[in-house]
Amino acid sequence: MRQLQLAEIWPLARKPSSADRSQSKSLPITPGSKSLCQTRSASSAWSAQVFTPQTGIVLSMSNTFFQSASLKILSPAELFVLITPPMVAEDQSVVSGRSYLLVDLDQPTPSVIPKSKPNCTMIGISQRPTSNNDSEISAWVDLVIHLPEEQPLLEQIVATITNQPLAASTFTGVLRESEHLSISQGLMVESLAYSTLQNSHGFRTWLTNRSLTATKAPAAQAGVADQGPTVLVERNSGAHLGVQNSHGDTLSLILNRPTKRNAFSAAMRDELASALNLALAEKSLAHIVISGRGSAFCAGGDLTEFGQSQDAALGHLTRLTRSPANLISQLNDKILVRVHGACIGAGIELPAFANTISAQSNSVFALPEVGFGLIPGAGGTVSIPKRIGRQNTAKLGLSSSLIDANQALRWGLIDVIED
């Protein structure tokens, strides 16, 4: 498949006329174009697999991408014309049917950048090397895509936004606001947005479709159940656990739902919060090590509990009251998280608050919530941007892609890879 060339579809740097709009070109698609998984390099850090917990299938996004109705790329000057006058700016909103805007970062930028941003996701497009994208407009947009190497990633992002426009716009909006807030304020904003989306059409549709899929699926591991508490709590000497520079005792917290890949349930949240509250009160503890039993550290939220809350306000206040995210952030300097296998959703949102994340080489990371019609709800809109920045967080959440341990280390999402 021929890679996109910006010059082929670039509009003039003026407000387009009706003739321009009728003649604007679309991104090229040719008969027999390869699917996403066929065009990706095997060495690419971005996985072509989109996280779909019901089926685990590999999706090709090419057709969805090219059939999208919003593929025109604007110059910064054109964009500013569209979003500066308040009455015109209303049209550049997900409420008015505008799910995203594409902006060519390689074009000249006006000297004055608007203070307000549209209520839709702004995707910057560039063919320049990453190191050359340090302009103010590059930092202003929600994320930056580098062509041609990230064109498959762009396809995935556009597909997610098109399928879940309200969740995508809410996600990027929360990331924008949380960038300037304290951790507790950011968690408040995230939780309010999460509760709002639980009553959205996008999430309800996903929930209905998932219920139909789950009904048709065969029963898994009948008779097999995890025994004991969902979080094991042990107190040992630091030397016993191999903690470097040990002086004093170490509290070991082990996620204990191995047959469910340590899916983060309400019970696990409450038990983890209780253990962390004890650690906060116990001043003599020198270290806290969090890990997980089984094949995965944590495969994300327990999907069987999604949609069970009938009271959005109660759910919001419960998240703030029993908040492992807030507690881990308070105990940050004492905490080492050892992850392995799937670290999905809460499985990376919570570790990202810790001082140190040590990952095994088989670890993979993803934020799939926007694809469900939600946003990360375990603190990820606060913790992950502090490690990898707002724009990389937007890439991770809007693409639903898996990244491997090497990419996570390059970004700073983790601190070390264990052999």
C-alpha positions as CSV (number, residue, x, y, z in Angstrom):
1,M,0.0,0.0,0.0
2,R,1.5,3.4,-1.0
3,Q,2.2,5.6,2.0
4,L,0.4,8.9,2.5
5,Q,2.1,12.0,1.1
6,L,0.9,15.2,2.7
7,A,1.5,17.2,-0.5
8,E,-1.1,15.0,-2.3
9,I,-4.0,16.1,-0.2
10,W,-2.8,19.4,1.3
11,P,-5.4,22.2,1.0
12,L,-4.4,25.9,0.4
13,A,-3.6,27.8,3.5
14,R,-6.9,29.8,3.4
15,K,-10.4,29.2,4.4
16,P,-11.6,26.6,1.8
17,S,-14.3,27.5,-0.6
18,S,-17.2,25.2,-1.5
19,A,-15.3,24.2,-4.6
20,D,-12.3,23.3,-2.6
21,R,-14.5,21.1,-0.3
22,S,-16.1,19.3,-3.2
23,Q,-12.8,18.6,-4.8
24,S,-10.7,17.8,-1.7
25,K,-8.9,14.5,-2.0
26,S,-9.0,11.6,0.3
27,L,-6.2,9.4,1.5
28,P,-5.4,6.9,-1.2
29,I,-6.7,3.3,-1.2
30,T,-6.1,0.9,-4.0
31,P,-7.6,-2.4,-4.8
32,G,-5.9,-5.3,-3.0
33,S,-4.4,-3.0,-0.3
34,K,-2.8,-5.0,2.4
35,S,-4.4,-5.1,5.8
36,L,-2.9,-3.4,8.8
37,C,-1.3,-6.6,10.2
38,Q,0.3,-7.3,6.8
39,T,1.8,-3.9,6.3
40,R,3.3,-3.6,9.8
41,S,7.0,-4.4,10.3
42,A,7.6,-7.4,12.5
43,S,10.0,-5.4,14.5
44,S,7.6,-2.5,15.2
45,A,7.0,-1.7,18.8
46,W,3.4,-0.9,18.2
47,S,1.4,-4.1,18.1
48,A,-1.1,-4.6,15.2
49,Q,-3.3,-6.4,17.6
50,V,-6.1,-4.3,19.0
51,F,-7.0,-5.4,22.6
52,T,-10.5,-7.0,22.3
53,P,-11.0,-9.1,25.5
54,Q,-14.0,-10.9,24.2
55,T,-12.3,-12.5,21.2
56,G,-8.6,-11.5,21.2
57,I,-8.9,-11.1,17.4
58,V,-6.6,-9.1,15.2
59,L,-8.4,-6.3,13.4
60,S,-7.6,-4.6,10.1
61,M,-8.5,-1.0,10.4
62,S,-7.8,0.1,6.8
63,N,-11.4,0.0,5.5
64,T,-12.7,1.8,8.5
65,F,-10.1,4.5,8.2
66,F,-10.6,5.2,4.5
67,Q,-14.3,5.2,4.8
68,S,-14.2,7.9,7.5
69,A,-15.9,11.2,6.6
70,S,-13.3,13.4,8.2
71,L,-9.9,13.0,6.5
72,K,-9.1,16.6,5.4
73,I,-5.8,17.8,6.9
74,L,-5.9,21.5,8.0
75,S,-3.0,23.9,8.2
76,P,-2.5,25.6,11.6
77,A,-3.8,28.8,10.0
78,E,-7.0,27.1,8.8
79,L,-7.5,25.4,12.1
80,F,-7.3,28.7,14.0
81,V,-9.8,30.3,11.7
82,L,-12.2,27.4,12.6
83,I,-11.8,27.5,16.3
84,T,-11.3,31.1,17.2
85,P,-14.7,32.7,16.6
86,P,-17.0,31.2,19.3
87,M,-20.0,30.6,17.0
88,V,-17.8,28.9,14.4
89,A,-15.9,27.0,17.1
90,E,-19.1,25.2,18.2
91,D,-19.0,23.3,14.9
92,Q,-15.6,21.8,15.7
93,S,-17.1,19.7,18.5
94,V,-18.1,16.1,18.9
95,V,-21.5,17.4,19.8
96,S,-21.8,18.9,16.3
97,G,-20.5,15.7,14.7
98,R,-16.8,16.6,14.5
99,S,-15.0,13.7,16.1
100,Y,-11.4,14.8,15.4
101,L,-9.3,17.3,13.4
102,L,-6.1,16.6,11.5
103,V,-3.4,19.3,11.5
104,D,-0.3,19.5,9.3
105,L,2.5,20.5,11.7
106,D,4.9,20.9,8.9
107,Q,3.1,24.1,7.7
108,P,3.7,27.6,9.0
109,T,2.0,28.4,12.3
110,P,0.5,31.8,13.1
111,S,2.3,33.7,15.8
112,V,-0.6,33.7,18.2
113,I,-2.0,30.3,19.3
114,P,-5.6,30.2,20.6
115,K,-6.0,29.8,24.3
116,S,-9.1,27.5,23.9
117,K,-9.2,24.2,22.2
118,P,-12.1,22.5,20.4
119,N,-14.1,19.8,22.1
120,C,-12.7,17.1,19.8
121,T,-9.4,15.4,19.5
122,M,-6.7,17.2,17.6
123,I,-4.2,15.0,15.8
124,G,-1.0,16.6,14.5
125,I,0.6,15.1,11.4
126,S,4.2,15.5,10.5
127,Q,6.8,14.0,8.1
128,R,9.7,15.6,10.0
129,P,12.0,13.7,12.3
130,T,10.7,13.5,15.9
131,S,13.5,15.7,17.1
132,N,12.4,18.5,14.8
133,N,8.8,18.7,16.2
134,D,9.5,21.0,19.2
135,S,7.3,23.9,18.0
136,E,4.5,25.4,20.2
137,I,1.8,24.0,17.9
138,S,3.3,20.5,18.3
139,A,2.9,20.7,22.0
140,W,-0.5,22.2,21.7
141,V,-2.3,19.4,19.9
142,D,-3.5,16.2,21.6
143,L,-1.0,13.9,19.9
144,V,1.5,13.9,17.1
145,I,1.7,11.2,14.4
146,H,4.9,10.8,12.3
147,L,4.4,9.6,8.8
148,P,5.0,7.3,7.1
149,E,6.0,5.0,10.0
150,E,3.0,5.7,12.2
151,Q,0.3,5.5,9.5
152,P,-1.0,2.2,10.8
153,L,-1.2,3.7,14.3
154,L,-3.2,6.7,12.8
155,E,-5.6,4.2,11.3
156,Q,-6.2,2.6,14.6
157,I,-6.7,5.9,16.4
158,V,-9.1,7.2,13.8
159,A,-11.1,3.9,14.0
160,T,-11.3,4.2,17.8
161,I,-12.4,7.8,17.7
162,T,-15.0,7.1,15.0
163,N,-16.5,4.2,16.9
164,Q,-16.4,6.0,20.3
165,P,-16.4,9.7,19.7
166,L,-17.8,10.8,23.1
167,A,-15.3,8.7,25.0
168,A,-12.4,9.8,22.8
169,S,-13.2,13.5,23.2
170,T,-13.7,13.1,27.0
171,F,-10.4,11.2,27.3
172,T,-8.4,13.9,25.5
173,G,-10.3,16.6,27.4
174,V,-9.4,15.1,30.8
175,L,-5.8,14.7,29.7
176,R,-5.7,18.4,28.8
177,E,-7.1,19.5,32.2
178,S,-5.3,17.0,34.4
179,E,-1.9,18.2,33.1
180,H,-2.3,21.3,35.4
181,L,-3.9,19.7,38.4
182,S,-2.6,18.0,41.5
183,I,-2.9,14.2,41.8
184,S,-6.0,14.3,44.0
185,Q,-7.7,16.9,41.7
186,G,-6.8,14.9,38.7
187,L,-8.3,11.7,40.2
188,M,-11.5,13.7,41.0
189,V,-11.8,14.9,37.4
190,E,-11.1,11.4,36.0
191,S,-13.7,9.8,38.2
192,L,-16.4,12.3,37.4
193,A,-15.8,11.8,33.7
194,Y,-15.8,8.0,34.1
195,S,-19.1,8.1,35.9
196,T,-20.6,10.3,33.2
197,L,-19.5,7.9,30.4
198,Q,-21.1,4.9,32.2
199,N,-24.4,6.3,31.2
200,S,-23.4,7.1,27.6
201,H,-24.8,5.4,24.5
202,G,-21.3,4.3,23.4
203,F,-20.6,2.3,26.6
204,R,-24.1,0.9,26.8
205,T,-23.8,-0.3,23.2
206,W,-20.5,-1.9,24.0
207,L,-21.9,-3.5,27.1
208,T,-24.9,-5.0,25.2
209,N,-22.7,-6.4,22.5
210,R,-20.3,-7.9,25.0
211,S,-23.2,-9.5,26.9
212,L,-24.4,-11.1,23.6
213,T,-20.9,-12.4,23.0
214,A,-20.4,-13.7,26.5
215,T,-23.8,-15.5,26.2
216,K,-22.6,-17.4,23.1
217,A,-19.1,-18.1,24.5
218,P,-18.5,-21.5,26.1
219,A,-18.0,-21.6,29.9
220,A,-14.4,-21.2,30.7
221,Q,-12.6,-23.4,33.2
222,A,-15.7,-24.8,34.9
223,G,-15.1,-25.6,38.5
224,V,-11.8,-23.7,38.7
225,A,-11.8,-20.8,41.1
226,D,-9.2,-18.8,43.0
227,Q,-9.0,-19.4,46.7
228,G,-8.4,-17.1,49.5
229,P,-8.1,-13.3,49.5
230,T,-7.7,-11.4,46.3
231,V,-4.6,-9.7,47.7
232,L,-2.0,-11.6,49.7
233,V,-0.2,-9.6,52.4
234,E,3.1,-10.6,53.7
235,R,5.7,-8.9,55.9
236,N,9.3,-9.8,55.5
237,S,12.8,-8.4,55.8
238,G,13.9,-6.4,52.8
239,A,16.8,-8.8,52.2
240,H,14.4,-11.7,52.1
241,L,12.7,-10.2,49.0
242,G,15.9,-9.1,47.3
243,V,15.2,-5.3,47.8
244,Q,18.4,-3.3,47.1
245,N,19.7,-0.9,49.9
246,S,17.4,-2.7,52.3
247,H,17.0,-1.4,55.8
248,G,13.9,-2.4,57.7
249,D,10.9,-4.5,56.8
250,T,9.2,-4.9,53.5
251,L,5.5,-5.3,52.9
252,S,4.7,-7.7,50.0
253,L,1.3,-7.3,48.3
254,I,0.5,-10.0,45.8
255,L,-2.6,-9.8,43.5
256,N,-4.2,-13.2,43.9
257,R,-6.7,-14.0,41.1
258,P,-4.4,-16.1,38.8
259,T,-7.1,-18.0,37.0
260,K,-8.7,-14.6,36.1
261,R,-5.3,-13.1,35.1
262,N,-5.7,-10.9,38.2
263,A,-8.6,-9.0,36.8
264,F,-9.1,-5.9,38.9
265,S,-12.4,-6.5,40.7
266,A,-14.1,-4.4,43.4
267,A,-13.0,-6.8,46.0
268,M,-9.4,-6.6,44.9
269,R,-9.6,-2.7,44.9
270,D,-11.0,-2.8,48.4
271,E,-8.4,-5.3,49.7
272,L,-5.5,-3.4,48.1
273,A,-6.7,-0.1,49.5
274,S,-7.0,-1.6,53.0
275,A,-3.5,-3.0,52.8
276,L,-2.1,0.3,51.6
277,N,-3.9,2.2,54.3
278,L,-2.2,-0.1,56.9
279,A,1.1,0.6,55.2
280,L,0.5,4.3,55.3
281,A,-0.1,4.1,59.1
282,E,2.9,1.8,59.7
283,K,5.8,4.2,59.6
284,S,8.4,1.5,60.3
285,L,7.9,-0.1,56.9
286,A,10.9,0.7,54.6
287,H,9.6,-0.9,51.4
288,I,6.4,-2.1,49.7
289,V,6.6,-4.6,46.8
290,I,3.5,-5.2,44.7
291,S,3.4,-8.2,42.3
292,G,0.9,-10.7,40.9
293,R,0.5,-14.4,40.8
294,G,-0.1,-16.4,37.6
295,S,0.5,-15.6,33.9
296,A,-0.3,-11.9,34.1
297,F,0.3,-9.1,36.6
298,C,-3.1,-7.7,35.9
299,A,-5.2,-8.0,32.8
300,G,-7.4,-4.9,33.6
301,G,-10.8,-4.4,35.1
302,D,-13.0,-7.4,35.8
303,L,-15.3,-7.2,32.7
304,T,-18.0,-9.2,34.5
305,E,-18.5,-6.2,36.9
306,F,-18.7,-3.6,34.1
307,G,-22.0,-1.8,34.1
308,Q,-23.2,-3.2,37.4
309,S,-23.2,0.1,39.2
310,Q,-26.7,1.6,39.1
311,D,-25.7,4.8,40.9
312,A,-23.1,6.9,39.1
313,A,-22.7,9.3,42.1
314,L,-22.1,6.4,44.5
315,G,-19.6,4.8,42.1
316,H,-17.7,8.1,41.9
317,L,-17.5,8.6,45.6
318,T,-16.6,5.0,46.1
319,R,-13.6,5.4,43.7
320,L,-12.4,8.4,45.6
321,T,-12.9,6.8,49.1
322,R,-11.3,3.5,48.3
323,S,-8.5,4.7,46.0
324,P,-5.4,2.5,45.6
325,A,-4.2,5.2,43.2
326,N,-4.2,7.9,45.8
327,L,-2.6,5.7,48.4
328,I,0.2,4.5,46.0
329,S,0.9,8.1,45.2
330,Q,1.3,8.9,48.9
331,L,3.6,5.9,49.4
332,N,5.4,6.5,46.1
333,D,9.0,6.6,47.4
334,K,8.6,3.2,49.2
335,I,6.9,1.2,46.4
336,L,8.4,-1.2,43.8
337,V,6.0,-2.8,41.4
338,R,7.1,-6.0,39.6
339,V,5.0,-6.7,36.6
340,H,4.9,-9.4,34.0
341,G,2.7,-10.6,31.2
342,A,-0.4,-8.6,30.5
343,C,-0.5,-5.2,32.2
344,I,-3.8,-3.8,30.9
345,G,-5.8,-0.9,32.1
346,A,-5.5,-0.8,35.9
347,G,-2.6,-3.2,35.5
348,I,-0.4,-0.2,34.4
349,E,-2.5,2.7,35.7
350,L,-1.8,1.9,39.3
351,P,1.9,0.8,38.9
352,A,2.6,4.1,37.2
353,F,2.1,6.0,40.5
354,A,4.9,4.0,42.1
355,N,8.5,5.1,42.4
356,T,9.8,2.1,40.4
357,I,8.3,-0.4,37.9
358,S,10.4,-3.4,37.1
359,A,9.0,-5.4,34.2
360,Q,9.8,-8.9,32.9
361,S,10.6,-9.0,29.2
362,N,7.3,-10.6,28.3
363,S,5.3,-7.7,29.7
364,V,2.8,-5.9,27.4
365,F,0.9,-2.7,28.2
366,A,-2.4,-1.2,26.9
367,L,-5.2,1.2,27.8
368,P,-8.3,-0.3,26.1
369,E,-11.0,1.7,27.9
370,V,-11.8,4.3,25.2
371,G,-12.7,1.4,22.9
372,F,-15.3,0.3,25.5
373,G,-16.9,3.8,25.6
374,L,-15.1,4.8,28.8
375,I,-11.8,6.3,29.9
376,P,-9.1,4.9,32.2
377,G,-10.7,4.8,35.6
378,A,-8.0,3.6,38.0
379,G,-6.0,6.8,37.9
380,G,-4.3,6.4,34.4
381,T,-5.2,9.9,33.1
382,V,-3.1,11.2,36.1
383,S,-0.3,8.6,36.6
384,I,0.6,7.7,33.0
385,P,1.1,11.3,31.7
386,K,3.4,12.0,34.5
387,R,5.6,9.2,33.2
388,I,5.3,9.4,29.4
389,G,3.5,12.8,28.8
390,R,0.0,13.7,27.7
391,Q,0.5,13.0,24.0
392,N,2.0,9.5,24.3
393,T,-0.8,8.7,26.8
394,A,-3.3,9.8,24.2
395,K,-1.7,7.6,21.6
396,L,-1.8,4.6,23.9
397,G,-5.5,5.2,24.9
398,L,-6.9,6.1,21.5
399,S,-5.2,3.3,19.6
400,S,-6.0,0.5,22.1
401,S,-2.6,-0.9,20.9
402,L,-0.3,-3.2,22.9
403,I,3.2,-1.9,23.4
404,D,6.0,-4.2,24.5
405,A,8.5,-3.8,27.4
406,N,11.2,-2.2,25.2
407,Q,8.8,0.5,23.9
408,A,7.6,1.1,27.5
409,L,11.1,1.5,28.7
410,R,12.0,4.0,25.9
411,W,9.0,6.1,26.9
412,G,9.7,5.9,30.6
413,L,6.5,4.0,31.4
414,I,8.6,1.4,33.2
415,D,12.0,1.8,34.8
416,V,13.8,-1.5,34.2
417,I,13.4,-4.7,32.3
418,E,14.3,-7.9,34.3
419,D,16.0,-10.8,32.4
